[in-house]
Amino acid sequence: PFNSKSKKDSIWADDAQLGMGDCYYASGEYNNAIVEYQKVINDYPDTPFHDYAQYYIGHSYRRLYDFEQAVLEFNKVIENYPDSEYSPAAQYYIAYSYYEAKDYNQAILEFQMTIDYYPASTWPGESDRLVAPLAQFYIGYCHGKLAQYPEAIAAYQLVINNYSDSTWNDGRGILPEAQFRIGDNYRALKSWPEARAAYQLVINNYPGSTWWDGSSIPESAQYWIDWIDENHP
């Protein structure tokens, strides 16, 4: 009879086990997802899905706001599967977990490691989208959070200089936002002419660019240009 072999012995069993983890993850049941992904690793020693399962265990903890455990789990991807296509993204999410935990100094170090170790690596399943540009962007963002405005400006400028065709995961370019943040950081320094010039570059260089919610980045830049002209002529 069909059920004489255990579920585990089926040729598709590892696939089905992974699918259970994915279903729980997709529906936001992250504790259950962790259990099912862990079974993929423990119960199917020969499956090629270990790195994927380990990577999503990390994401599950991140979604549960357990950033400390997320870092440990993402580290396992790098330690256990160093050649995996998930390793560069795991290093990025180690950094991002520190960022989410508001440990901005450690996040900067880990984002820099992402760039240093994986300068030409792409996101899993995306052969043409680099991981490094987002790491460089968030180095700038973390410096800004620490009120290290000159360092933030330099970091954002590196995004523009080094990664001209980089994109967010929704396909929008990263550069317009990097240029806008340069303006924000000059504004934080009360360097009004430099801030105004930075915002003007957003309008000149990225006329159709949008924020994640679809609103216009140049319109945001124009708002601050008008504000500077009015308050610091």
N, CA, C and O of each residue as an XYZ file, in Angstrom:
932
protein
N       0.820     -1.207      0.000
C       0.000      0.000      0.000
C       0.859      1.264      0.000
O       2.029      1.240      0.382
N       0.255      2.359     -0.434
C       0.993      3.612     -0.628
C       1.643      4.086      0.659
O       2.761      4.600      0.623
N       0.974      3.929      1.801
C       1.472      4.508      3.039
C       2.405      3.581      3.808
O       2.675      3.815      4.986
N       2.902      2.527      3.153
C       3.767      1.587      3.875
C       5.116      2.209      4.222
O       5.752      1.824      5.203
N       5.542      3.162      3.419
C       6.791      3.861      3.746
C       6.461      5.097      4.572
O       5.408      5.712      4.406
N       7.354      5.436      5.437
C       7.102      6.630      6.257
C       7.174      7.873      5.378
O       7.764      7.864      4.298
N       6.560      8.938      5.874
C       6.575     10.208      5.148
C       7.994     10.623      4.796
O       8.250     11.172      3.724
N       8.906     10.353      5.712
C      10.277     10.816      5.535
C      10.981     10.155      4.363
O      11.906     10.729      3.789
N      10.550      8.952      4.001
C      11.257      8.206      2.959
C      10.831      8.611      1.555
O      11.490      8.250      0.581
N       9.758      9.341      1.443
C       9.294      9.762      0.129
C      10.335     10.659     -0.534
O      11.022     11.435      0.130
N      10.435     10.537     -1.844
C      11.433     11.334     -2.581
C      11.142     12.828     -2.455
O      12.049     13.652     -2.570
N       9.883     13.173     -2.219
C       9.506     14.591     -2.117
C       9.352     15.053     -0.671
O       8.915     16.178     -0.424
N       9.705     14.198      0.283
C       9.413     14.523      1.684
C      10.112     15.796      2.147
O       9.517     16.614      2.847
N      11.382     15.964      1.755
C      12.109     17.161      2.187
C      11.464     18.414      1.616
O      11.373     19.445      2.283
N      11.015     18.305      0.359
C      10.325     19.400     -0.314
C       9.043     19.766      0.432
O       8.748     20.941      0.652
N       8.288     18.737      0.817
C       7.030     18.957      1.541
C       7.299     19.577      2.910
O       6.573     20.465      3.358
N       8.356     19.091      3.567
C       8.720     19.621      4.883
C       9.077     21.102      4.778
O       8.667     21.915      5.606
N       9.848     21.434      3.742
C      10.215     22.834      3.514
C       8.969     23.670      3.245
O       8.835     24.795      3.728
N       8.053     23.087      2.456
C       6.810     23.780      2.131
C       5.985     24.114      3.358
O       5.331     25.156      3.410
N       6.017     23.223      4.354
C       5.292     23.495      5.602
C       5.888     24.717      6.298
O       5.164     25.580      6.795
N       7.221     24.774      6.324
C       7.875     25.946      6.900
C       7.496     27.215      6.161
O       7.203     28.243      6.772
N       7.504     27.130      4.818
C       7.174     28.298      3.999
C       5.738     28.761      4.235
O       5.463     29.960      4.279
N       4.819     27.793      4.387
C       3.410     28.143      4.617
C       3.244     28.890      5.939
O       2.574     29.921      6.003
N       3.857     28.361      6.979
C       3.778     29.035      8.282
C       4.425     30.420      8.203
O       3.898     31.389      8.749
N       5.570     30.504      7.519
C       6.276     31.787      7.409
C       5.400     32.809      6.683
O       5.269     33.954      7.114
N       4.802     32.366      5.565
C       3.986     33.269      4.749
C       2.759     33.756      5.509
O       2.275     34.860      5.261
N       2.249     32.939      6.438
C       1.052     33.329      7.179
C       1.394     34.003      8.508
O       0.508     34.288      9.314
N       2.699     34.258      8.732
C       3.105     34.996      9.921
C       3.196     34.160     11.184
O       3.314     34.703     12.283
N       3.141     32.837     11.037
C       3.268     31.951     12.208
C       4.733     31.535     12.344
O       5.116     30.413     12.015
N       5.530     32.469     12.834
C       6.983     32.298     12.751
C       7.520     31.237     13.707
O       8.492     30.557     13.380
N       6.908     31.083     14.879
C       7.365     30.030     15.788
C       7.177     28.648     15.167
O       8.048     27.785     15.277
N       6.029     28.444     14.514
C       5.788     27.171     13.831
C       6.735     26.998     12.649
O       7.218     25.896     12.388
N       6.996     28.085     11.940
C       7.915     28.021     10.800
C       9.293     27.549     11.252
O       9.919     26.718     10.594
N       9.762     28.084     12.383
C      11.079     27.698     12.900
C      11.142     26.197     13.147
O      12.124     25.548     12.790
N      10.093     25.644     13.759
C      10.049     24.200     14.049
C      10.145     23.392     12.756
O      10.903     22.425     12.679
N       9.376     23.789     11.742
C       9.343     23.021     10.488
C      10.653     23.162      9.708
O      11.152     22.187      9.147
N      11.204     24.368      9.673
C      12.496     24.550      8.993
C      13.589     23.754      9.699
O      14.462     23.181      9.046
N      13.544     23.716     11.030
C      14.561     22.968     11.773
C      14.478     21.480     11.454
O      15.498     20.792     11.425
N      13.261     20.980     11.213
C      13.085     19.565     10.846
C      13.755     19.263      9.506
O      14.311     18.182      9.314
N      13.698     20.220      8.585
C      14.371     20.022      7.289
C      15.851     19.736      7.524
O      16.427     18.839      6.907
N      16.458     20.510      8.424
C      17.889     20.374      8.700
C      18.181     19.095      9.484
O      19.143     18.386      9.191
N      17.348     18.807     10.478
C      17.614     17.662     11.363
C      17.261     16.325     10.727
O      17.987     15.346     10.900
N      16.145     16.274      9.988
C      15.594     14.989      9.544
C      16.016     14.587      8.141
O      15.848     13.430      7.756
N      16.562     15.521      7.369
C      16.915     15.224      5.971
C      18.361     15.630      5.719
O      18.618     16.671      5.113
N      19.307     14.814      6.181
C      20.726     15.206      6.099
C      21.228     15.415      4.674
O      22.204     16.134      4.464
N      20.575     14.796      3.694
C      21.079     14.869      2.315
C      20.352     15.898      1.454
O      20.665     16.052      0.274
N      19.392     16.593      2.033
C      18.630     17.541      1.217
C      19.486     18.754      0.845
O      20.342     19.170      1.625
N      19.258     19.320     -0.341
C      19.988     20.543     -0.723
C      19.371     21.815     -0.144
O      19.817     22.918     -0.459
N      18.347     21.669      0.701
C      17.603     22.843      1.170
C      18.064     23.364      2.529
O      17.434     24.266      3.082
N      19.157     22.811      3.084
C      19.572     23.211      4.436
C      19.835     24.713      4.545
O      19.393     25.361      5.494
N      20.559     25.260      3.565
C      20.919     26.681      3.649
C      19.672     27.559      3.609
O      19.560     28.538      4.346
N      18.737     27.190      2.733
C      17.473     27.929      2.626
C      16.716     27.893      3.949
O      16.247     28.921      4.438
N      16.603     26.682      4.526
C      15.874     26.527      5.788
C      16.535     27.338      6.902
O      15.857     28.008      7.681
N      17.869     27.269      6.968
C      18.596     27.998      8.010
C      18.419     29.510      7.844
O      18.249     30.237      8.823
N      18.461     29.966      6.598
C      18.283     31.388      6.291
C      16.914     31.876      6.771
O      16.799     32.958      7.347
N      15.881     31.068      6.528
C      14.539     31.490      6.929
C      14.264     31.279      8.413
O      13.348     31.895      8.958
N      15.035     30.425      9.078
C      14.989     30.399     10.544
C      15.456     31.762     11.069
O      14.852     32.327     11.981
N      16.535     32.278     10.481
C      17.011     33.611     10.855
C      15.952     34.673     10.648
O      15.721     35.509     11.522
N      15.300     34.640      9.475
C      14.256     35.630      9.200
C      13.070     35.476     10.147
O      12.453     36.465     10.540
N      12.755     34.240     10.510
C      11.626     34.012     11.423
C      11.891     34.664     12.777
O      11.006     35.307     13.342
N      13.102     34.501     13.295
C      13.441     35.162     14.565
C      13.427     36.681     14.415
O      13.017     37.399     15.327
N      13.879     37.165     13.258
C      13.870     38.611     13.008
C      12.434     39.141     13.029
O      12.161     40.207     13.582
N      11.522     38.377     12.418
C      10.112     38.774     12.388
C       9.488     38.724     13.780
O       8.509     39.417     14.055
N      10.058     37.904     14.647
C       9.595     37.826     16.040
C      10.285     38.877     16.919
O      10.083     38.906     18.133
N      11.093     39.731     16.301
C      11.853     40.785     16.996
C      12.868     40.215     17.980
O      13.290     40.904     18.908
N      13.264     38.952     17.779
C      14.338     38.365     18.585
C      15.627     38.519     17.783
O      16.119     37.568     17.175
N      16.160     39.737     17.798
C      17.274     40.061     16.908
C      18.556     39.345     17.309
O      19.374     39.004     16.455
N      18.731     39.118     18.603
C      19.924     38.421     19.079
C      19.968     36.996     18.523
O      21.009     36.534     18.055
N      18.824     36.304     18.580
C      18.763     34.939     18.045
C      18.855     34.953     16.519
O      19.451     34.057     15.922
N      18.271     35.961     15.897
C      18.352     36.078     14.440
C      19.806     36.146     13.982
O      20.190     35.495     13.010
N      20.612     36.941     14.691
C      22.036     37.052     14.355
C      22.712     35.687     14.452
O      23.485     35.312     13.570
N      22.426     34.945     15.516
C      23.024     33.612     15.685
C      22.625     32.688     14.543
O      23.453     31.935     14.031
N      21.356     32.746     14.141
C      20.868     31.842     13.090
C      21.430     32.231     11.719
O      21.800     31.358     10.934
N      21.496     33.527     11.428
C      22.093     33.957     10.154
C      23.579     33.590     10.114
O      24.109     33.239      9.060
N      24.244     33.674     11.270
C      25.651     33.267     11.333
C      25.841     31.804     10.960
O      26.851     31.438     10.361
N      24.867     30.966     11.315
C      24.958     29.536     10.988
C      24.952     29.314      9.475
O      25.596     28.393      8.973
N      24.219     30.166      8.755
C      24.224     30.055      7.289
C      25.650     30.215      6.772
O      26.120     29.427      5.952
N      26.331     31.253      7.267
C      27.682     31.571      6.793
C      28.676     30.508      7.238
O      29.541     30.100      6.463
N      28.556     30.057      8.489
C      29.507     29.073      9.024
C      29.308     27.694      8.400
O      30.281     27.018      8.065
N      28.054     27.276      8.241
C      27.773     25.908      7.798
C      27.691     25.769      6.288
O      27.936     24.689      5.749
N      27.349     26.849      5.601
C      27.165     26.792      4.142
C      27.866     27.988      3.497
O      27.213     28.821      2.869
N      29.192     28.080      3.646
C      29.907     29.302      3.215
C      29.766     29.607      1.726
O      29.841     30.767      1.322
N      29.562     28.571      0.908
C      29.458     28.792     -0.537
C      28.018     28.962     -1.003
O      27.757     29.067     -2.202
N      27.098     28.989     -0.068
C      25.683     29.101     -0.411
C      25.358     30.467     -0.997
O      25.975     31.472     -0.645
N      24.384     30.487     -1.893
C      23.917     31.773     -2.429
C      23.228     32.600     -1.345
O      22.976     33.789     -1.541
N      22.920     31.979     -0.202
C      22.261     32.695      0.893
C      23.246     33.351      1.856
O      22.837     34.149      2.699
N      24.538     33.030      1.747
C      25.515     33.568      2.700
C      25.659     35.094      2.632
O      25.656     35.741      3.680
N      25.784     35.690      1.447
C      25.895     37.157      1.406
C      24.671     37.847      2.015
O      24.804     38.814      2.765
N      23.482     37.342      1.686
C      22.261     37.928      2.235
C      22.189     37.713      3.745
O      21.687     38.569      4.473
N      22.694     36.562      4.217
C      22.710     36.299      5.664
C      23.596     37.315      6.381
O      23.230     37.822      7.441
N      24.764     37.614      5.803
C      25.647     38.627      6.403
C      24.955     39.994      6.426
O      25.044     40.725      7.412
N      24.268     40.329      5.335
C      23.519     41.587      5.289
C      22.478     41.633      6.405
O      22.317     42.655      7.070
N      21.773     40.520      6.603
C      20.704     40.523      7.605
C      21.231     40.410      9.030
O      20.516     40.751      9.972
N      22.460     39.941      9.210
C      23.108     40.092     10.519
C      23.213     41.586     10.827
O      22.853     42.041     11.913
N      23.715     42.334      9.846
C      23.834     43.784     10.014
C      22.469     44.427     10.219
O      22.296     45.286     11.083
N      21.504     43.999      9.411
C      20.174     44.613      9.477
C      19.488     44.302     10.807
O      18.716     45.114     11.318
N      19.769     43.133     11.361
C      19.214     42.781     12.677
C      19.764     43.713     13.756
O      19.024     44.156     14.634
N      21.062     44.009     13.689
C      21.638     44.983     14.631
C      21.012     46.363     14.419
O      20.739     47.082     15.381
N      20.790     46.725     13.167
C      20.131     48.000     12.851
C      18.729     48.040     13.459
O      18.338     49.035     14.070
N      17.976     46.952     13.287
C      16.617     46.910     13.830
C      16.625     46.945     15.359
O      15.695     47.453     15.985
N      17.693     46.396     15.949
C      17.839     46.419     17.409
C      18.399     47.759     17.900
O      18.614     47.950     19.097
N      18.630     48.679     16.964
C      19.147     50.022     17.256
C      20.582     50.009     17.784
O      21.016     50.956     18.440
N      21.311     48.934     17.494
C      22.748     48.880     17.810
C      23.492     49.340     16.555
O      24.044     48.537     15.804
N      23.487     50.665     16.355
C      23.932     51.213     15.074
C      25.432     51.054     14.854
O      25.871     50.879     13.718
N      26.219     51.112     15.915
C      27.668     50.940     15.750
C      28.007     49.544     15.240
O      28.808     49.389     14.318
N      27.390     48.524     15.848
C      27.639     47.158     15.392
C      27.073     46.943     13.991
O      27.666     46.235     13.177
N      25.930     47.552     13.719
C      25.334     47.439     12.386
C      26.289     47.972     11.323
O      26.457     47.353     10.272
N      26.912     49.114     11.591
C      27.863     49.692     10.631
C      28.999     48.716     10.350
O      29.376     48.514      9.196
N      29.544     48.110     11.402
C      30.634     47.133     11.225
C      30.179     45.959     10.369
O      30.905     45.512      9.480
N      28.977     45.462     10.638
C      28.487     44.278      9.917
C      28.111     44.617      8.473
O      28.330     43.807      7.572
N      27.547     45.808      8.247
C      27.268     46.228      6.865
C      28.579     46.365      6.090
O      28.652     45.994      4.918
N      29.618     46.900      6.745
C      30.916     47.033      6.080
C      31.494     45.664      5.750
O      32.103     45.486      4.695
N      31.307     44.686      6.650
C      31.754     43.320      6.375
C      31.022     42.741      5.169
O      31.607     42.003      4.375
N      29.750     43.076      5.036
C      28.977     42.626      3.877
C      29.639     43.101      2.588
O      29.792     42.336      1.636
N      30.027     44.370      2.571
C      30.659     44.956      1.383
C      32.043     44.354      1.159
O      32.410     44.034      0.028
N      32.816     44.200      2.246
C      34.195     43.704      2.127
C      34.240     42.242      1.692
O      35.059     41.868      0.852
N      33.363     41.417      2.261
C      33.399     39.972      1.985
C      32.636     39.599      0.721
O      32.981     38.625      0.052
N      31.605     40.363      0.391
C      30.723     39.988     -0.727
C      30.520     41.166     -1.681
O      29.384     41.564     -1.936
N      31.619     41.729     -2.214
C      31.482     42.958     -3.012
C      30.683     42.773     -4.300
O      30.048     43.713     -4.779
N      30.713     41.563     -4.860
C      30.045     41.334     -6.146
C      28.911     40.328     -6.035
O      28.420     39.831     -7.048
N      28.490     40.022     -4.804
C      27.454     39.003     -4.602
C      26.064     39.587     -4.817
O      25.810     40.763     -4.553
N      25.170     38.724     -5.306
C      23.799     39.142     -5.586
C      22.838     38.485     -4.597
O      23.203     37.561     -3.869
N      21.600     38.986     -4.590
C      20.561     38.422     -3.729
C      20.169     37.037     -4.230
O      20.228     36.786     -5.434
N      19.770     36.135     -3.338
C      19.362     34.787     -3.763
C      18.261     34.856     -4.817
O      17.240     35.517     -4.625
N      18.483     34.168     -5.925
C      17.484     34.130     -6.983
C      17.446     35.364     -7.865
O      16.622     35.445     -8.776
N      18.327     36.330     -7.611
C      18.383     37.547     -8.441
C      19.813     37.717     -8.938
O      20.688     38.170     -8.202
N      20.035     37.352    -10.178
C      21.412     37.288    -10.680
C      22.021     38.658    -10.949
O      23.233     38.768    -11.136
N      21.192     39.711    -10.972
C      21.733     41.017    -11.376
C      21.581     42.099    -10.311
O      21.876     43.263    -10.581
N      21.123     41.740     -9.094
C      20.927     42.772     -8.065
C      21.897     42.543     -6.914
O      21.803     41.546     -6.198
N      22.834     43.480     -6.743
C      23.891     43.336     -5.742
C      23.367     43.577     -4.325
O      22.429     44.344     -4.108
N      24.008     42.892     -3.367
C      23.704     43.086     -1.951
C      24.413     44.337     -1.417
O      23.853     45.080     -0.611
N      25.643     44.558     -1.874
C      26.505     45.604     -1.307
C      25.899     47.018     -1.319
O      26.071     47.740     -0.336
N      25.203     47.445     -2.378
C      24.692     48.824     -2.369
C      23.751     49.127     -1.201
O      23.789     50.223     -0.642
N      22.906     48.158     -0.832
C      22.005     48.385      0.296
C      22.786     48.478      1.592
O      22.454     49.277      2.468
N      23.835     47.653      1.717
C      24.693     47.733      2.904
C      25.336     49.112      2.994
O      25.401     49.705      4.071
N      25.813     49.623      1.852
C      26.439     50.950      1.833
C      25.429     52.028      2.212
O      25.758     52.962      2.944
N      24.202     51.901      1.717
C      23.154     52.871      2.051
C      22.898     52.881      3.556
O      22.805     53.944      4.171
N      22.785     51.697      4.139
C      22.445     51.632      5.569
C      23.613     52.032      6.464
O      23.396     52.423      7.611
N      24.835     51.944      5.971
C      25.958     52.535      6.714
C      25.700     54.036      6.879
O      25.887     54.594      7.960
N      25.274     54.671      5.800
C      24.926     56.088      5.881
C      23.785     56.344      6.844
O      23.828     57.279      7.643
N      22.765     55.509      6.760
C      21.583     55.694      7.606
C      21.938     55.541      9.083
O      21.465     56.306      9.924
N      22.776     54.545      9.392
C      23.183     54.320     10.793
C      24.036     55.475     11.315
O      23.872     55.901     12.459
N      24.945     55.982     10.484
C      25.735     57.153     10.899
C      24.812     58.333     11.206
O      25.031     59.064     12.172
N      23.782     58.513     10.382
C      22.822     59.582     10.641
C      22.112     59.405     11.971
O      21.912     60.367     12.712
N      21.728     58.155     12.274
C      21.056     57.860     13.548
C      21.966     58.179     14.734
O      21.489     58.537     15.810
N      23.283     58.046     14.530
C      24.265     58.335     15.578
C      24.695     59.803     15.574
O      25.614     60.190     16.296
N      24.020     60.618     14.751
C      24.353     62.040     14.602
C      25.780     62.245     14.102
O      26.408     63.263     14.391
N      26.288     61.264     13.346
C      27.616     61.370     12.719
C      27.391     61.819     11.267
O      27.552     61.043     10.325
N      27.019     63.084     11.122
C      26.511     63.555      9.835
C      27.555     63.578      8.725
O      27.239     63.186      7.602
N      28.803     64.025      8.989
C      29.797     63.979      7.904
C      30.056     62.550      7.414
O      30.216     62.316      6.216
N      30.097     61.595      8.358
C      30.301     60.191      7.970
C      29.116     59.677      7.158
O      29.284     58.916      6.205
N      27.921     60.104      7.547
C      26.728     59.702      6.802
C      26.784     60.217      5.369
O      26.501     59.481      4.424
N      27.150     61.480      5.218
C      27.248     62.082      3.880
C      28.249     61.315      3.022
O      27.978     61.016      1.859
N      29.401     60.999      3.599
C      30.429     60.264      2.854
C      29.928     58.883      2.442
O      30.204     58.421      1.335
N      29.194     58.232      3.335
C      28.682     56.887      3.038
C      27.653     56.931      1.912
O      27.684     56.097      1.007
N      26.747     57.895      1.966
C      25.748     58.026      0.901
C      26.402     58.372     -0.432
O      25.959     57.915     -1.486
N      27.463     59.184     -0.379
C      28.157     59.549     -1.612
C      28.787     58.320     -2.260
O      28.862     58.227     -3.485
N      29.240     57.373     -1.429
C      29.805     56.127     -1.968
C      28.748     55.299     -2.694
O      29.053     54.629     -3.681
N      27.505     55.342     -2.208
C      26.425     54.655     -2.933
C      26.343     55.211     -4.350
O      26.274     54.462     -5.324
N      26.350     56.534     -4.446
C      26.201     57.204     -5.741
C      27.416     56.951     -6.628
O      27.281     56.708     -7.827
N      28.612     57.009     -6.024
C      29.843     56.845     -6.810
C      30.047     55.410     -7.282
O      30.506     55.186     -8.402
N      29.707     54.435     -6.434
C      30.098     53.042     -6.690
C      29.000     52.167     -7.269
O      29.291     51.134     -7.872
N      27.735     52.562     -7.095
C      26.636     51.647     -7.452
C      25.563     52.379     -8.242
O      24.423     52.508     -7.796
N      25.943     52.854     -9.417
C      25.056     53.766    -10.150
C      23.729     53.127    -10.553
O      22.720     53.828    -10.644
N      23.703     51.817    -10.795
C      22.448     51.205    -11.259
C      21.816     50.310    -10.197
O      21.066     49.391    -10.526
N      22.115     50.573     -8.928
C      21.595     49.741     -7.843
C      20.110     50.006     -7.610
O      19.615     51.109     -7.844
N      19.404     48.959     -7.137
C      17.962     49.086     -6.916
C      17.549     48.472     -5.582
O      18.216     47.586     -5.048
N      16.417     48.975     -5.057
C      15.724     48.340     -3.939
C      15.059     47.064     -4.448
O      15.066     46.794     -5.649
N      14.487     46.286     -3.541
C      13.887     45.020     -3.981
C      12.608     45.221     -4.785
O      12.100     44.270     -5.379
N      12.077     46.449     -4.813
C      10.887     46.714     -5.636
C      11.255     47.327     -6.986
O      10.379     47.736     -7.749
N      12.562     47.389     -7.277
C      13.007     47.856     -8.585
C      13.317     49.338     -8.670
O      13.865     49.791     -9.675
N      12.979     50.109     -7.637
C      13.309     51.537     -7.655
C      14.799     51.732     -7.434
O      15.438     50.949     -6.732
N      15.355     52.790     -8.044
C      16.763     53.090     -7.843
C      17.048     53.544     -6.422
O      16.219     54.198     -5.790
N      18.237     53.189     -5.922
C      18.646     53.593     -4.573
C      19.223     55.011     -4.574
O      19.127     55.722     -3.574
N      19.825     55.423     -5.699
C      20.562     56.681     -5.737
C      19.737     57.920     -5.384
O      20.238     58.782     -4.662
N      18.487     58.046     -5.864
C      17.737     59.262     -5.517
C      17.596     59.454     -4.011
O      17.712     60.569     -3.502
N      17.341     58.346     -3.300
C      17.183     58.455     -1.845
C      18.516     58.763     -1.174
O      18.561     59.515     -0.200
N      19.608     58.184     -1.689
C      20.936     58.495     -1.140
C      21.237     59.986     -1.301
O      21.734     60.631     -0.378
N      20.930     60.526     -2.484
C      21.167     61.952     -2.735
C      20.307     62.817     -1.814
O      20.771     63.836     -1.302
N      19.058     62.413     -1.606
C      18.167     63.154     -0.712
C      18.703     63.146      0.719
O      18.670     64.166      1.407
N      19.201     61.981      1.163
C      19.722     61.866      2.537
C      20.985     62.719      2.726
O      21.249     63.201      3.827
N      21.753     62.901      1.664
C      22.895     63.821      1.750
C      22.386     65.222      2.107
O      22.962     65.908      2.951
N      21.303     65.631      1.451
C      20.691     66.917      1.785
C      20.240     66.976      3.232
O      20.465     67.970      3.922
N      19.597     65.900      3.692
C      19.121     65.849      5.086
C      20.266     66.008      6.080
O      20.132     66.700      7.088
N      21.393     65.361      5.788
C      22.514     65.397      6.730
C      23.219     66.749      6.722
O      23.681     67.212      7.765
N      23.305     67.385      5.554
C      23.811     68.768      5.529
C      22.865     69.694      6.301
O      23.305     70.621      6.980
N      21.572     69.431      6.186
C      20.591     70.236      6.919
C      20.772     70.045      8.428
O      20.658     70.998      9.198
N      21.054     68.807      8.842
C      21.302     68.538     10.265
C      22.544     69.283     10.757
O      22.629     69.668     11.923
N      23.507     69.478      9.847
C      24.729     70.225     10.176
C      24.522     71.740     10.070
O      25.428     72.524     10.354
N      23.306     72.138      9.655
C      22.995     73.551      9.399
C      23.901     74.145      8.316
O      24.187     75.343      8.313
N      24.344     73.282      7.398
C      25.127     73.729      6.238
C      24.141     73.998      5.103
O      23.958     73.178      4.203
N      23.514     75.170      5.174
C      22.358     75.434      4.310
C      22.680     75.440      2.822
O      21.934     74.834      2.052
N      23.778     76.108      2.364
C      24.054     76.085      0.918
C      24.311     74.667      0.397
O      23.855     74.299     -0.686
N      25.053     73.874      1.190
C      25.346     72.495      0.774
C      24.070     71.652      0.754
O      23.871     70.830     -0.141
N      23.209     71.868      1.752
C      21.946     71.131      1.796
C      21.087     71.475      0.585
O      20.521     70.597     -0.066
N      21.002     72.782      0.295
C      20.187     73.214     -0.841
C      20.706     72.620     -2.149
O      19.931     72.161     -2.988
N      22.027     72.636     -2.307
C      22.635     72.090     -3.530
C      22.377     70.587     -3.648
O      22.134     70.077     -4.741
N      22.433     69.884     -2.515
C      22.199     68.433     -2.534
C      20.760     68.126     -2.939
O      20.510     67.223     -3.737
N      19.816     68.886     -2.381
C      18.413     68.683     -2.753
C      18.180     69.031     -4.223
O      17.386     68.376     -4.900
N      18.872     70.064     -4.716
C      18.714     70.450     -6.117
C      19.189     69.331     -7.045
O      18.623     69.126     -8.119
N      20.236     68.607     -6.622
C      20.728     67.482     -7.429
C      19.689     66.371     -7.538
O      19.620     65.682     -8.556
N      18.880     66.195     -6.493
C      17.790     65.211     -6.572
C      16.864     65.573     -7.728
O      16.493     64.722     -8.537
N      16.499     66.850     -7.789
C      15.567     67.324     -8.816
C      16.197     67.231    -10.202
O      15.552     66.816    -11.165
N      17.476     67.625    -10.288
C      18.151     67.641    -11.588
C      18.414     66.234    -12.120
O      18.213     65.966    -13.305
N      18.868     65.332    -11.237
C      19.378     64.030    -11.686
C      18.341     62.914    -11.658
O      18.467     61.928    -12.385
N      17.314     63.066    -10.818
C      16.356     61.961    -10.638
C      14.921     62.478    -10.693
O      14.169     62.337     -9.728
N      14.540     63.083    -11.835
C      13.256     63.797    -11.893
C      12.024     62.922    -11.656
O      11.027     63.409    -11.124
N      12.068     61.656    -12.034
C      10.866     60.820    -11.885
C      10.896     59.883    -10.696
O      10.058     58.987    -10.587
N      11.849     60.078     -9.809
C      12.075     59.104     -8.734
C      10.987     59.173     -7.661
O      10.400     60.226     -7.413
N      10.734     58.016     -7.030
C       9.681     57.948     -6.019
C      10.172     57.264     -4.746
O      11.107     56.462     -4.763
N       9.502     57.613     -3.635
C       9.675     56.903     -2.376
C       8.972     55.556     -2.465
O       8.283     55.271     -3.444
N       9.150     54.727     -1.433
C       8.540     53.388     -1.430
C       7.020     53.444     -1.549
O       6.401     52.501     -2.042
N       6.415     54.544     -1.099
C       4.947     54.630     -1.132
C       4.429     55.267     -2.417
O       3.229     55.504     -2.559
N       5.352     55.546     -3.365
C       4.944     56.092     -4.653
C       4.977     57.604     -4.742
O       4.812     58.156     -5.830
N       5.187     58.292     -3.624
C       5.250     59.758     -3.663
C       6.598     60.215     -4.230
O       7.558     59.447     -4.288
N       6.642     61.466     -4.640
C       7.779     61.990     -5.405
C       8.938     62.428     -4.512
O       8.750     63.222     -3.590
N      10.134     61.909     -4.788
C      11.327     62.349     -4.054
C      11.696     63.787     -4.441
O      12.024     64.580     -3.557
N      11.654     64.155     -5.744
C      11.935     65.559     -6.092
C      10.983     66.553     -5.414
O      11.404     67.654     -5.058
N       9.718     66.187     -5.230
C       8.795     67.091     -4.529
C       9.227     67.283     -3.078
O       9.141     68.385     -2.537
N       9.693     66.202     -2.454
C      10.214     66.312     -1.085
C      11.434     67.223     -1.055
O      11.596     68.034     -0.143
N      12.295     67.076     -2.071
C      13.495     67.912     -2.154
C      13.115     69.380     -2.344
O      13.708     70.270     -1.734
N      12.115     69.622     -3.200
C      11.670     70.998     -3.451
C      11.111     71.634     -2.180
O      11.300     72.826     -1.939
N      10.426     70.834     -1.375
C       9.903     71.336     -0.094
C      11.030     71.898      0.761
O      10.899     72.984      1.325
N      12.141     71.163      0.861
C      13.243     71.617      1.715
C      14.015     72.768      1.087
O      14.537     73.624      1.801
N      14.093     72.799     -0.246
C      14.707     73.960     -0.908
C      13.911     75.226     -0.569
O      14.484     76.258     -0.218
N      12.580     75.128     -0.680
C      11.728     76.281     -0.358
C      11.881     76.673      1.110
O      11.919     77.857      1.445
N      11.969     75.665      1.980
C      12.119     75.922      3.421
C      13.443     76.627      3.711
O      13.492     77.565      4.507
N      14.519     76.170      3.060
C      15.836     76.797      3.252
C      15.818     78.236      2.723
O      16.326     79.151      3.370
N      15.221     78.421      1.528
C      15.162     79.766      0.941
C      14.393     80.731      1.850
O      14.722     81.914      1.936
N      13.375     80.213      2.517
C      12.542     81.059      3.374
C      13.214     81.339      4.720
O      13.167     82.464      5.218
N      13.829     80.329      5.298
C      14.342     80.443      6.671
C      15.829     80.769      6.764
O      16.288     81.302      7.774
N      16.579     80.451      5.715
C      18.027     80.698      5.734
C      18.488     81.255      4.390
O      19.352     80.674      3.734
N      17.915     82.371      3.991
C      18.252     82.929      2.666
C      19.689     83.448      2.615
O      20.130     83.946      1.579
